[in-house]
Amino acid sequence: MKKIAVLLAACLLLTLAACGAQGKTAASGYPVQTVTMIVPYGAGGTTDLVGRQLAAALSEAMGVNFVVENQPGASGSIGCRAALDAPKDGSVVLFAADSLGTQRVMGISDMSYADFSPICAVANDPKVIVVAKDSPYDSIEALLAAIEAKPGTVQMAYTGPGGSGHVQALIMNRYGYVPALTAYASGSDGIVAVMGGQVVFTNANYSTVANYIDAGELRLLAVCATERMAQYPDVPALTEYMEGSEELLAIPYTPLSLLVAADVPEEVQAMLRAGCKQAVQNPDFVSFMEKNSIDKLYEKYTSVDEIKAFYTEWESVVCWLMADSGATAYSPEQFGIARP
């Protein structure tokens, strides 16, 4: 009987250990107990919303407290610089948006994806065109006609030079539609401006406007993509009205990534990657992604090399699109960015 009791106790200890290992990846080995996740934009935008969901999932997976800190300004460069200059002990991570890939050519900063090491390519939030509920424009066709008729007068909210909204506007420019751009500190500020009548429309990230659309506060006119969204089969894709734009609008323009400075020790990076791999499987995180129709980039780019190759391709397409439109301060050639 004594031997059986000992065996049962041993089995119980093994089971508990296994459960603990599955529940938390790096609680005992991670070098700090509190991690600051810098979001280089204001609260309420898509980077902030996805970042907070990921921070909660990482806290649970790793047994480490991930705290989001918004550091907006200068098209994301202020927060990116703070993360790059932070102590190299894993206590600070960056949840970056796409503007990190365009800051050099825009003359905003000297930073790029190459200054950081990728932990996880997380998400791409679809871009959609929305107007206020009482807008005179009840279709994308009517809005585009107004923009075409009076170039540079129909106001569009965006988050500043080099961001996804700016790039989307440049794509519109290429096909003959030139809105007047008004910059805001975050996507949420731009949405408030649309609802308050300060601007006519914005090409927002879907996750930031989904609730407003459902509540009838915003009217969804189009999806900035090559296909319609499953939730809104009657809402057209922008390619249906801009012939020849399929190649440009197929690109994930809002890639959101978890990064650390390139000189953070590799063992710390490895622990973060292990934690992130577990965090993106968290049921609450998965539910958030699916409810908001957010593309799961972590399923498409699964290794460090794949993520880096994606960044290289993305910078090539987007930076040259901007340069060819006359929107950059410097040529991509100056930074060794090859033309696609």
N, C-alpha and C positions, 0 to 999 in steps of 0.2 A: 504493500500500500504506500509505504514511504517513497519507493522508487517511482511509482505512478504519479504521486503528488509532485515530486521534483520535475518529472517530465512535463506535466501539465503546466507547472509554473514557467518552465523554460519556453514552452510553446507560446504561452501568453506574452512573455517578454518579447519574443521574436515578432509576434503579431503586432504588438504595440509599436515596436520599433519600425516595422514596415509601414504602418499607418502614418507614423510621424514623418517618415521619409517621403511618403506620397503627398502629405499635406504641406510640407515646407521643404524647399530645396536647399536653402543656404542660411538658415537662421543661426546656426552655431559658427559657421565659417566666414560669413560676410564681415568685412572689416569695420562696419559701422552699424548702428541700430536705427538711425534715422537718415533717410535719403531725401534730398531736395530735388524734385523734378521741375526744372525750369521750363515753363511754357512761354515762348517769346512773343505772346500776343495777349490781349485783354481777355477777361473772363467772359464766357458765354459763346465764344466762337467755336468753330469745329475743332481746332487744335486743342483748345481748353477742354471741351466736352469729352473727346476721345482720350485725351491725356488723363483726365480724372478717372475715367473708367479703368484705364490701364493701371494707374497708380493703385487703385483699390484692389485690383486683381493681383498685382505684384506684391502688395503688402500681405495678402493672404498666402500667396505661394511661397514667399521667402521668409516670412516671419519678421520682416523689417518694415518700419513705418515709412512709407513713401508719401511725402507732403508736396502738393503742387504749389508752386510759386510763380505767379504771373509777372513777367517783366517785359511789357510791351514797348514798342517804339522803334522808329527807323526801320520799318519793314522787317522786323524780327531780329535785326542785328544786335540790339542791346542785350537781349536775353542770350543770344548765341555767344556773344563775347563773354558774358558772365560765366557761362558754362565752360567755355574754353579756358578761362583764366582761373577756374576753381581748383581747390586742392585735388591732387591726383590719387585720391584714396577711395573713390567710389561713392563719396558722400553727395555728389552732385551729378545728375544726369540731365540730358536735354531731350525734350520732346519737340522735335523740329518740324516745321512745315516746309513747303517747297521753296520759299524765298532764299533759303541757304544756298541753293544752287544757282541763284542769279545775282547775288549781292556784289560779286566782283565786277561783272560786266555793267551793272547799274551804277558803279562808283559809290556804293553804300558802305562797303567794308572790303577788307582783303581776305575774308573767310570764304570757305567752300566746304563741300562734303569731305574733301581730302584732309581737312584739319581734324576730322573726327573719325572714330571707329564705329561702325554700325553694330548695334545690339540686335535690333529687329526692325525690319520694314513692316509697319503695322497696318496702315489703312489708306484708302483713297475714298474720299467722300464726294459723291457725284455733284457736279455743279448744275444748278437749275436757275431759270430766269423767273423772277416773281415781281409782281406789282401789288400795290395796295388794293384792298377789297373794293374801294370806290373809284379805282382808276378808270379813265375813259378807254383804256386799252384792254379789250376783252379777249385778244388772241395775239400770238406771237407775230402773225402776219401784219396786224394793225400796228404793233409796236415797231417792227422793222421798217414799215412804210413811213412812219413818222421820223425815225432816225435818218432814213435815206433822204427824206424830203428836206430836212433841216439839220445838216451835219454839224456836230459840235454844240448842239443846244439841248438835246434830251438827256437829262442828268442821270448818271448811273453811280451808285455807291460802290466803293471797293476799298481794299485795305492798304493800298499804297503801291508804289512802283516796285515791279519785280515779283509781286505776288500772283496767285492764280487768277484773281479777278482781272488784274492788269493784262495778263497773257490772254485771257478769254476776250478782253476788249480788243486786243491787237488782232486776234483771229477775225473778229467781226469787222475790224477796219479793212483787213485784206479782201473781204468780200463786199466792200462798199458801204458798210454801216459804221458811222463814227459817232458814238455817244460822247457826251461831256462827262469827264471823270471827276468825282468828288471823293477824296480820301477820308477814311475813318480809322480809328485806332484798332478796331476789331470788327469781325463780321456781324456781331450782334448790334454794334452801334450803327452799322449800315442798314440793318434790318429795321431798327427803330426809326431811322431817317426815312425809309420808304413808307412805313406805316404812318409817320407824321407828316408826310407830304413835302419833306425837304428835298427829296429826289424822286425821280419817276420809277426807277427800277434798280434791282441789283441782281448779279449772277452769283447767288449764295450757294454755300454747301448745303446739301439737302437736310442733313441732321439738324442744322440750326434753324430751319424754317418749317420742319415737318409739323410741329404742333400748331404753328400759326396758320398753316394751310388747312389742317384739320378743323381748326376753330373758325375758319372763314375770315381771318384777319388779313391774309395774303392770298393772292390769286396766282396759281401756278400756270405759266404760259408755255414753257418749253424745258426740255432736258438738254444740257450742253454735252451731247454725246452722239453716238452713232445709232443707238437703239432707244426705244421708249422704255420707261420704267414699268415693271410688272404691276405696281400699285396703281399706276395711272395710265392705262392703255390708250386713253383718248387724248393724252397730252403728247404733242409731237416732239421728236428729237430735232435738234437745231439743224442737223444735216439735211433734213427734209426741205429746208428753206434756203440753205447755203450750198448750192451745188459745187462739188469738188472739195468740200471741207472734211470728207470722211477720214483721211489720214491724220489730219491735225486733231480732230475731235475724238479720236480713239485713244489718245494718250491719257494716262492717269495724271491729271494736272494738280491734284492736291495730295501728293504722297506725304504721309505723316510717319516719322521714324523716331525710334528711341536710339540715342547716340551718347557716346562719351568722348572726351578729348582723346586724340590718338595716342597720347603718351600715358594714359591710365594703364596700370599693369595688366598684362594679359590674363593673369589668374582672376582678377576682379572682373574683367570683361566676360570671361568664361562663366563665372557665377551668375552674372546678370543675364547672359544668354540662356542659361539653364532655367532661371527663374521666369524669364519672359516666355520661353517655350511652354511652360506650364500655365502661366497667367492667361495666355490667349485661348486656352481651353476652358477657362472658368465659365460656368454656365451663364452667369450674369453678364459677363463681357460678351460672350457669343450672342446672347439675346439682344444686347444693345446694338451690336453690329448688324444683325439681321433685321431688327425692327427698323433701323434707319437706312437700310439698303447700302451700307458701307462695304466697299470692296475689301476683302481680306488679303492684303498684300503678303502677309506672313505665310500664306499657303502657296503663293506663287514664287516668292524669293526666300528660299529656306536656308541658304548658306551665306557666309560673309562674302565670298567671291561673287555669288549671284546678286547680292544687294549692291555691291560696288559696281558691277557691270551695269545694273539698272541705273544707278546714279550717273554714270558716264554717258549712257545713251540719253537720259533725260536732259542733262545739261546741254548736250549737243543739240538736240531738237529745239528746246525752249530758248536757249541763249541765242542761237542763230535766228530763230523766228523773231525775237525781239530786236536783234541787231539789224536784220533786213528791213524791219519796220522803222528803223531810225530811233528806237526807244532806248538804246544803251549809251552809256558814257564811253565805253571801251569796246573794241572788237573782241569777240571770243578768241580770235587767233592769238591775242596778246597773252592769254592764259593757257594756251595749248589745247583749247577746246576744238576738236575736229568738227568740220561741217558734216552733217548727216548725209 
